Amino acid sequence: MMAVLYYFGLYSILMIFSTISLALSETSCNPEYFKEQIKDLKLDTKSLSQYDQLISEITHCLDIDDEDKTNHQELLALINKLHYNSGIIQLSVGHDQKAIQNFEKITEKTISTYQDSYTTLASKRLNTLYIQYGAWDRLHHNDQLLSEDDKDNFENFKTLNTTLYQDRNIYDEESFINTLASMLEISPYDFELILAYTQVLLRKLSYDIDNVSIALQILKNYEILLQKNAKQLNMSQKLSIHYYSSIIQLFILNSEPTHLRKCLSIDMDNKLCRDLTLFYNRISKINPKKSQILDPQVYSTLSSDLINWNKIEDFYFNDKKPCIKWTTEPKKEFQNNYIQIEQFIIETLNKLFKQEIPNSLQPSSQLSIPPITIPDHYETTDFIKYIDSILCQSSTTTSSSSKKKSKTASFCKKALKESLTEIQFKEYKEILSKNGNGLSIEFLKNSWNSYPQVTMYMINSILRQNKKPSNELIEILFKFFHDEKLMNSSNEYVKKQFDHVNRLNEKLKQAKYQQHFNQQQQQRQQQQQQWNFYQQHQQQQQQQQQQGQAIATDKDYYKIMGLSKDAAAKDIRKTYLSLTKKFHPDKQGQLSEKEQKKNQEKMSAINEAYEVLSDENKGKNMI
């Protein structure tokens, strides 16, 4: 009896819970309930978990066999809105694949029986994403969903694709690069295209190692693969991309290898990334900051005691302990760290171009891209140029010992050749052979903005070769120092070059002043001689006129000299001297030829009047 009562009681409890659950289910599947929940949802990432929860609940409700078609359609409208808004949020933070999943939920067959505005919007969004990812077979070709731009892109892509594959046995590198680049403008996240484009660019970079634009494009490609195609990459491939990116950042671009941290955050025991990190950390403690070497403004104010140059020189040439542990066999014989670093860079670049880790990063398409041939040697990378510039700067610093300077002196020549293009270096050699003639402000400024210490070495070399530099060269050098505001530089090497140029400029200014002064003196002497000659000539003419002719009585000599008729001999002489000074060439300044002639005629009349009036007999005849 007790057992019967127990089971009866248990059954009652279960029925009660079942009734309550059913009631709650009916309440929670009510569209009004969800509308209330959705009303306050925001379009931000913080709300994504709420979107997922509501989508899950509505999906559960839709799975229930509900005869109320009105409720069913209302729930479909709500879940479409939730999927669409969730997709928009995912797009806003770059999660394209999650956005595609949300949009596809709206357009998939299980839901597409119900069409609303979100169905159309989702289809349009999907078309844009499918084109970006090269998923041409998934496009919705409905004219209302595919825009004219989408149709044009589709046709252009097919044409480019035909061009790319039209002859697989012929490899034209530039044609491949241009075609792939054009295709990626249409479909920037196409996985296979990115792999193919990267492979072609790596091949070109292997023999054009200092081509910064190619290196940056490869980095950009790797970033896209990691950000947009992460689901298509396995763990090994992701680690390899981070490692390859670090090689490009460090050795080719001479920038901070930020991908090393990303690599180690995935796998702290990854040997390739760990070894490269150890090397970077070691070298960063030795080398000065990049700004101290490559930034003109920082370099020009750099005091020599801020950097321990002896420590740098010891590390590169005197340390007996290698800074790198060789990972390959046979191990290289250690000479010094400078040579070992050069060897390490070559070994590391070979890994980048061989792309052996892993092979699956090769494009699977049947494009006729030849394998990369590892060159016998690489051109100097920006990383080595940077080290050479450091060693050049060390050789020009007084704090460095003379013994160590002998080891670093040659690096300025090396750095100079490395920092200039082939055409620029040829131009520099020509300038040097012509004693500095042909040097331009633009040439100096271009070099200064990239490698300032090399520019100072260049100026020093030009001046050392020219014991008597031309005036033009001195003026160009002085203008360069003035334009770059280097007159008060605290960098001792810059100050040394400026002091030399300034001394030459002061001598030039003094010489120019002396030349101008001498010219003025010579001009005054010539004018005086001309005046004396004219005075003598006038006096001779007057004497001849006095001897051959009677005194002209029709001229008022008193009026010419501005005297009264009763003027005494003393007043006549005083007035004459005053007029002589007044009309002397030195007092007249620069006169035109016409004015000079008029002045001479005036003086001639004064001389004649004085000659007559100073003679008592002749003067009496004038009264």
C-alpha positions in Angstrom: 0.0 0.0 0.0 2.8 2.4 0.9 4.5 1.6 -2.4 1.4 2.4 -4.4 1.0 5.7 -2.6 4.7 6.5 -3.3 4.5 5.9 -7.0 1.2 7.7 -7.2 2.8 10.7 -5.5 5.8 10.6 -7.8 3.6 10.5 -10.8 1.7 13.5 -9.6 4.9 15.5 -9.1 6.1 14.7 -12.6 2.8 15.7 -14.1 2.9 19.0 -12.3 6.5 19.7 -13.5 5.5 18.7 -17.1 2.5 21.1 -17.0 4.7 23.9 -15.7 7.4 23.2 -18.3 4.8 23.2 -21.1 3.4 26.5 -19.9 6.8 28.1 -19.7 7.6 26.7 -23.2 4.5 28.2 -24.6 5.3 31.5 -22.9 8.9 31.6 -24.0 8.1 30.7 -27.7 5.6 33.6 -27.9 7.0 36.1 -30.5 6.0 39.0 -28.2 8.4 37.6 -25.6 11.3 37.7 -28.1 10.4 41.1 -29.4 10.7 42.4 -25.9 14.1 40.7 -25.5 15.4 42.0 -28.9 14.1 45.6 -28.4 17.1 46.7 -26.3 19.9 44.8 -28.1 22.7 46.9 -29.4 24.9 46.5 -32.5 28.2 45.9 -30.6 30.4 43.0 -29.8 29.4 43.0 -26.1 25.9 42.0 -27.2 27.0 39.0 -29.3 26.4 36.4 -26.6 22.8 37.7 -26.2 22.3 37.4 -29.9 23.6 33.8 -29.8 21.3 32.9 -26.9 18.2 34.3 -28.5 19.0 32.6 -31.8 19.3 29.3 -30.0 16.0 29.8 -28.2 14.1 30.7 -31.3 15.7 27.9 -33.3 14.4 25.5 -30.5 10.9 27.0 -30.8 11.0 26.6 -34.6 11.8 23.0 -34.2 8.6 22.4 -32.2 5.7 21.3 -34.3 3.6 24.4 -34.0 0.3 24.6 -35.9 0.2 28.4 -35.4 1.6 29.5 -38.8 1.4 33.2 -37.8 3.7 32.6 -34.8 6.0 30.6 -36.9 6.5 33.3 -39.5 6.9 35.9 -36.8 9.7 33.8 -35.3 11.3 33.4 -38.7 11.3 37.2 -39.1 12.9 37.7 -35.7 15.6 35.1 -36.2 16.5 36.6 -39.6 16.9 40.0 -37.9 19.1 38.5 -35.2 21.3 36.6 -37.7 21.6 39.7 -39.9 22.6 42.1 -37.1 25.0 39.5 -35.6 26.6 39.2 -39.1 27.0 43.0 -39.3 28.7 43.1 -35.9 31.1 40.3 -37.0 31.9 42.2 -40.2 32.7 45.3 -38.2 35.4 43.5 -36.3 36.8 41.7 -39.3 35.3 38.2 -38.6 34.1 37.7 -42.2 33.7 33.9 -41.9 31.4 34.2 -38.9 29.4 36.9 -40.7 29.0 34.6 -43.7 27.7 31.9 -41.5 25.1 34.2 -40.1 24.0 35.5 -43.5 23.9 32.0 -44.9 21.5 30.9 -42.1 19.1 33.5 -43.4 19.3 32.3 -47.1 19.6 28.5 -46.5 16.8 26.3 -47.7 15.4 25.6 -44.2 14.5 29.2 -43.8 14.3 30.5 -47.4 10.6 29.5 -47.6 10.0 32.7 -45.7 11.3 35.8 -47.6 11.6 39.2 -46.0 13.8 42.3 -46.3 16.6 40.6 -44.3 16.7 37.7 -46.9 17.5 40.3 -49.6 20.0 42.2 -47.5 21.8 39.0 -46.5 22.0 37.8 -50.1 23.6 41.1 -51.2 26.1 41.0 -48.3 26.9 37.4 -49.2 27.6 38.3 -52.9 30.0 40.9 -51.8 31.8 38.5 -49.5 31.8 35.7 -52.0 33.4 37.9 -54.6 36.1 39.1 -52.1 36.9 35.5 -51.2 36.8 34.3 -54.8 33.8 32.0 -54.1 32.3 32.6 -57.5 30.4 29.3 -57.6 28.3 30.4 -54.5 27.1 33.7 -56.0 23.4 34.5 -56.1 22.9 35.4 -59.7 19.4 36.9 -59.3 19.4 40.3 -61.1 17.9 41.9 -58.0 20.7 40.6 -55.8 23.7 41.0 -58.1 24.7 44.6 -58.7 26.1 45.9 -62.0 29.5 46.3 -60.3 29.3 42.7 -59.2 28.5 41.5 -62.7 31.4 43.6 -64.1 33.8 42.1 -61.5 32.6 38.6 -62.4 33.3 39.1 -66.1 36.7 40.8 -65.5 37.8 38.1 -63.2 36.9 35.4 -65.8 38.9 37.3 -68.4 41.9 37.6 -66.1 41.7 34.0 -65.1 41.7 33.0 -68.8 44.8 35.1 -69.3 46.6 33.6 -66.4 45.9 30.0 -67.5 46.0 30.4 -71.3 49.5 29.0 -71.6 50.8 27.1 -68.5 54.1 26.2 -70.1 55.2 29.9 -70.4 56.2 31.9 -67.4 56.3 35.6 -67.8 57.0 37.0 -64.4 55.8 40.6 -64.9 52.7 39.4 -66.7 52.0 36.9 -63.8 52.5 39.6 -61.2 50.3 42.1 -63.0 47.5 39.6 -63.7 47.5 38.2 -60.1 47.5 41.8 -58.7 44.5 42.7 -60.9 42.6 39.6 -59.8 43.3 40.3 -56.2 41.9 43.8 -56.6 38.6 42.1 -57.3 39.0 39.2 -54.9 41.5 40.4 -52.2 40.9 37.4 -49.9 41.1 34.5 -52.4 43.2 31.9 -50.6 44.7 30.3 -53.7 45.4 33.6 -55.5 47.2 35.0 -52.4 49.4 31.9 -52.2 50.2 32.1 -55.9 50.9 35.9 -55.8 53.2 35.4 -52.7 55.1 32.7 -54.4 55.8 34.8 -57.5 56.8 37.8 -55.3 59.2 35.7 -53.2 60.8 34.5 -56.4 61.4 38.1 -57.5 62.6 39.1 -54.0 65.2 36.4 -54.0 67.2 38.3 -56.7 66.1 41.8 -55.7 66.5 41.5 -51.9 66.4 45.3 -51.2 63.2 45.9 -53.0 61.1 47.2 -50.1 57.8 47.4 -51.9 57.9 43.7 -52.8 58.8 42.8 -49.2 56.0 44.9 -47.8 53.5 43.3 -50.3 54.5 39.8 -49.2 54.0 40.8 -45.5 50.6 42.2 -46.4 49.7 38.9 -48.1 50.8 36.9 -45.0 48.7 39.2 -42.8 45.6 38.6 -45.0 46.1 34.8 -44.8 46.3 35.0 -41.0 43.4 37.4 -40.6 40.9 36.3 -43.3 41.8 32.7 -44.1 42.8 31.4 -40.6 40.3 28.5 -40.9 42.1 27.2 -44.0 45.5 27.2 -42.2 46.7 24.5 -39.8 48.8 25.2 -36.8 52.1 24.5 -38.6 51.2 26.8 -41.5 50.4 29.7 -39.1 53.7 29.2 -37.3 55.5 29.2 -40.6 53.9 32.4 -41.8 54.8 34.2 -38.5 58.4 32.9 -38.9 58.7 34.0 -42.6 57.1 37.4 -41.7 59.7 37.9 -39.0 62.6 37.2 -41.4 61.3 39.8 -43.8 60.7 42.4 -41.0 64.1 41.9 -39.4 66.6 41.3 -42.2 65.0 42.9 -45.2 63.1 45.8 -43.8 65.3 46.3 -40.6 62.2 46.7 -38.5 61.0 45.2 -35.3 60.0 41.5 -35.9 56.6 41.7 -34.3 55.5 38.3 -35.7 58.0 36.5 -33.4 55.8 37.3 -30.4 52.7 36.0 -32.2 54.6 32.9 -33.2 55.7 32.1 -29.6 52.2 32.9 -28.3 51.0 30.0 -30.3 53.9 27.7 -29.5 56.5 28.8 -27.0 58.7 25.8 -27.9 58.9 26.6 -31.6 62.7 26.4 -32.2 62.9 28.6 -35.3 61.0 31.5 -33.7 62.7 31.0 -30.4 66.3 31.1 -31.9 65.5 34.1 -34.0 64.0 35.9 -30.9 67.2 35.1 -28.9 69.3 36.6 -31.7 67.1 39.7 -32.0 67.2 40.3 -28.2 71.0 39.9 -28.1 71.7 42.2 -31.0 69.2 44.8 -29.7 71.2 45.2 -26.5 74.4 45.9 -28.6 73.2 48.2 -31.4 72.1 51.8 -30.7 68.5 52.8 -31.3 67.7 53.1 -35.0 66.8 56.8 -34.5 70.3 57.5 -33.3 71.8 56.2 -36.5 69.1 56.8 -39.2 67.1 59.8 -38.0 68.9 63.0 -39.2 67.5 65.2 -36.3 68.5 62.7 -33.6 71.9 62.1 -35.2 72.7 65.8 -35.4 72.1 66.2 -31.7 73.8 63.0 -30.6 76.6 63.3 -28.1 79.3 60.7 -28.5 79.3 59.7 -24.8 75.6 58.5 -25.1 76.7 55.3 -26.8 79.4 52.9 -25.7 81.2 52.5 -29.1 84.0 50.4 -27.7 81.4 47.8 -26.6 80.0 47.7 -30.0 83.3 47.2 -31.7 84.3 44.5 -29.2 81.1 42.6 -29.9 81.5 42.6 -33.7 85.2 42.1 -33.9 86.8 41.0 -30.7 84.4 38.8 -28.7 85.5 35.1 -28.7 82.0 33.8 -28.0 79.6 33.5 -31.0 76.3 35.3 -30.7 74.6 32.5 -32.6 74.4 28.8 -32.2 74.4 27.1 -35.6 71.4 24.9 -36.3 72.9 23.4 -39.5 75.7 21.0 -40.1 78.6 21.4 -40.7 79.0 24.3 -38.3 80.8 27.3 -39.6 84.2 28.2 -38.3 83.9 31.3 -36.0 85.9 34.3 -37.0 84.0 37.2 -35.5 80.4 38.1 -34.8 80.1 40.4 -37.9 81.0 37.6 -40.3 78.8 35.1 -38.4 75.8 37.4 -38.6 76.3 37.8 -42.3 76.3 34.0 -42.6 73.3 33.6 -40.3 71.3 36.1 -42.5 72.1 34.1 -45.6 71.1 30.8 -44.0 67.8 32.4 -42.7 66.9 34.0 -46.1 67.5 30.6 -47.7 64.8 29.2 -45.4 62.4 31.9 -46.5 62.9 31.3 -50.2 63.0 27.5 -50.1 59.6 27.6 -48.3 60.2 24.1 -46.9 58.2 24.7 -43.7 55.6 23.5 -44.8 55.3 22.6 -48.4 51.5 23.0 -48.1 51.9 26.8 -48.3 52.5 26.3 -52.1 49.4 27.1 -54.2 47.5 23.9 -55.3 46.6 25.4 -58.7 48.4 24.2 -61.7 50.1 27.5 -62.5 53.5 27.2 -64.2 55.5 29.1 -61.5 59.1 27.9 -61.6 60.7 26.9 -58.3 62.8 29.6 -56.6 66.5 29.2 -57.3 68.6 30.2 -54.3 71.2 32.7 -55.5 74.9 32.3 -54.9 74.8 35.5 -52.8 72.3 38.2 -51.8 72.6 41.9 -52.2 73.2 43.7 -48.9 70.0 43.8 -46.9 68.8 46.9 -44.9 69.8 45.1 -41.6 73.5 44.8 -42.7 73.4 48.4 -44.1 72.3 49.4 -40.6 75.1 47.6 -38.9 77.6 49.0 -41.4 76.3 52.5 -40.7 76.8 51.9 -37.0 80.4 50.8 -37.5 81.0 53.8 -39.8 79.7 56.2 -37.1 81.9 54.4 -34.6 85.0 55.1 -36.7 84.2 58.9 -36.7 83.7 59.1 -33.0 86.6 60.2 -30.8 85.6 58.0 -27.9 86.5 55.0 -30.0 90.2 53.9 -29.5 92.5 54.5 -32.5 93.3 50.7 -32.6 89.6 49.8 -33.0 89.1 52.7 -35.4 91.4 51.0 -37.9 88.9 48.0 -38.0 85.9 50.2 -38.5 87.3 52.8 -40.9 86.6 50.8 -44.0 82.9 50.5 -43.1 82.2 54.1 -44.1 83.2 53.4 -47.7 81.1 50.2 -47.6 78.1 52.0 -46.0 78.4 54.8 -48.6 78.3 52.4 -51.5 75.4 50.5 -49.9 73.3 53.5 -49.1 73.4 54.9 -52.7 71.8 53.4 -55.7 74.0 52.4 -58.6 73.3 55.6 -60.4 73.8 57.7 -57.3 77.1 56.1 -56.5 78.3 56.6 -60.1 77.3 60.3 -59.8 79.2 60.6 -56.5 82.4 59.1 -58.0 82.1 61.6 -60.8 81.7 64.5 -58.4 84.7 63.3 -56.5 86.8 63.1 -59.7 85.8 66.7 -60.5 86.9 68.1 -57.2 83.4 68.4 -55.9 82.0 70.2 -59.0 78.5 69.0 -59.9 77.5 68.4 -56.3 73.9 69.5 -55.6 71.9 70.4 -52.5 69.3 67.7 -53.6 71.9 65.0 -53.7 73.1 65.9 -50.2 69.6 66.1 -48.7 68.5 62.8 -50.2 71.5 61.1 -48.7 71.1 63.0 -45.4 67.5 61.9 -44.9 68.4 58.2 -45.2 71.9 57.8 -43.8 73.1 61.0 -42.1 76.5 59.8 -40.9 77.3 58.5 -44.4 76.5 62.0 -45.8 79.0 63.6 -43.3 81.6 61.0 -44.4 80.8 62.0 -48.0 81.4 65.7 -47.3 84.6 64.9 -45.4 85.9 62.8 -48.4 85.1 65.6 -50.9 86.9 68.2 -48.7 89.9 66.1 -48.0 90.4 65.5 -51.8 90.1 69.2 -52.5 92.6 71.4 -50.8 91.3 74.4 -52.7 87.6 73.8 -53.2 85.7 75.9 -55.7 83.6 78.8 -54.6 80.5 77.0 -55.9 81.3 73.9 -53.8 81.8 76.0 -50.6 78.5 77.8 -51.1 76.6 74.6 -51.7 78.1 72.9 -48.6 77.4 76.0 -46.4 73.8 76.2 -47.7 73.3 72.6 -46.9 74.4 73.0 -43.3 72.3 76.2 -43.0 69.2 74.6 -44.5 69.4 71.6 -42.2 70.1 73.8 -39.2 73.4 72.1 -38.4 75.4 75.2 -37.4 75.1 74.4 -33.7 75.1 70.6 -33.9 76.2 68.8 -30.7 77.4 65.8 -32.8 81.2 66.2 -32.9 81.6 64.8 -36.4 78.9 67.1 -37.8 80.4 70.0 -35.9 83.9 69.2 -37.3 82.6 69.2 -40.9 80.7 72.4 -40.4 83.6 74.2 -38.8 85.7 73.3 -41.8 83.0 74.5 -44.2 82.4 77.6 -42.2 86.1 78.6 -42.3 86.1 78.1 -46.0 83.0 80.2 -46.3 84.5 83.0 -44.1 87.6 83.1 -46.3 85.4 83.2 -49.4 83.3 86.1 -48.0 86.5 88.0 -47.1 87.9 87.4 -50.6 84.7 88.6 -52.1 84.6 91.7 -49.9 88.3 92.5 -50.8 87.6 92.0 -54.5 84.6 94.3 -54.2 86.6 96.9 -52.3 89.4 96.8 -54.8 87.0 97.2 -57.7 85.5 100.3 -56.0 89.0 101.7 -55.4 89.9 101.1 -59.0 86.7 102.7 -60.2 87.3 105.8 -58.0 90.9 106.1 -59.2 89.7 105.9 -62.8 87.1 108.6 -62.2 89.7 110.8 -60.5 92.1 110.3 -63.4 89.3 111.1 -65.9 88.5 114.3 -63.8 92.1 115.4 -63.6 92.5 114.8 -67.4 89.4 116.7 -68.1 90.5 119.6 -65.8 93.9 119.7 -67.5 92.2 119.6 -70.9 89.8 122.4 -70.1 92.6 124.6 -68.8 94.6 124.0 -72.0 91.6 124.9 -74.0 91.0 128.1 -72.0 94.6 129.2 -72.4 94.4 128.6 -76.1 91.2 130.6 -76.3 92.7 133.4 -74.2 95.8 133.6 -76.4 93.9 133.5 -79.7 90.8 135.4 -79.0 89.7 138.5 -77.1 87.8 138.0 -73.9 84.2 137.3 -74.6 82.1 140.0 -73.0 78.8 138.5 -73.6 79.0 136.0 -70.7 78.1 137.0 -67.2 80.8 135.2 -65.2 79.6 136.6 -61.9 76.2 135.1 -62.6 77.8 131.7 -63.5 79.5 131.6 -60.1 76.6 133.1 -58.3 78.5 136.3 -57.2 77.7 139.9 -57.1 79.5 142.4 -59.3 81.4 143.8 -56.3 82.7 140.4 -55.1 86.3 140.6 -53.8 89.1 138.2 -55.0 88.9 136.3 -51.7 85.1 135.7 -52.2 85.7 134.6 -55.8 88.3 132.0 -54.8 86.2 130.7 -51.9 83.1 130.3 -54.1 85.2 128.6 -56.8 86.6 126.0 -54.3 83.0 125.4 -53.0 81.7 124.8 -56.5 84.6 122.6 -57.4 83.8 120.3 -54.4 80.1 120.3 -55.2 80.6 119.2 -58.8 83.5 116.8 -58.2 82.7 113.2 -59.5 83.1 111.7 -56.0 80.4 113.9 -54.7 78.0 113.2 -57.6 77.7 109.4 -57.1 76.7 107.2 -60.1 75.6 109.5 -63.0 74.3 108.6 -66.4 76.4 109.5 -69.5 74.1 112.4 -70.2 74.3 113.7 -66.6 78.1 113.3 -66.6 78.3 115.4 -69.8 76.1 118.1 -68.3 78.2 118.1 -65.1 81.4 118.5 -67.1 79.9 121.4 -69.1 78.9 123.1 -65.8 82.4 122.7 -64.4 83.9 124.0 -67.6 81.9 127.1 -67.3 82.9 127.6 -63.6 86.6 127.1 -64.5 86.3 129.6 -67.3 84.5 132.2 -65.1 87.1 131.7 -62.3 89.9 132.1 -64.8 88.5 135.4 -66.0 87.4 136.9 -62.6 90.6 135.9 -60.8 92.6 138.0 -63.3 92.1 141.6 -62.1 92.5 143.1 -65.5 90.0 140.8 -67.1 87.6 141.1 -64.1 87.5 144.8 -64.5 86.4 144.5 -68.0 83.4 142.4 -66.9 82.0 145.2 -64.6 
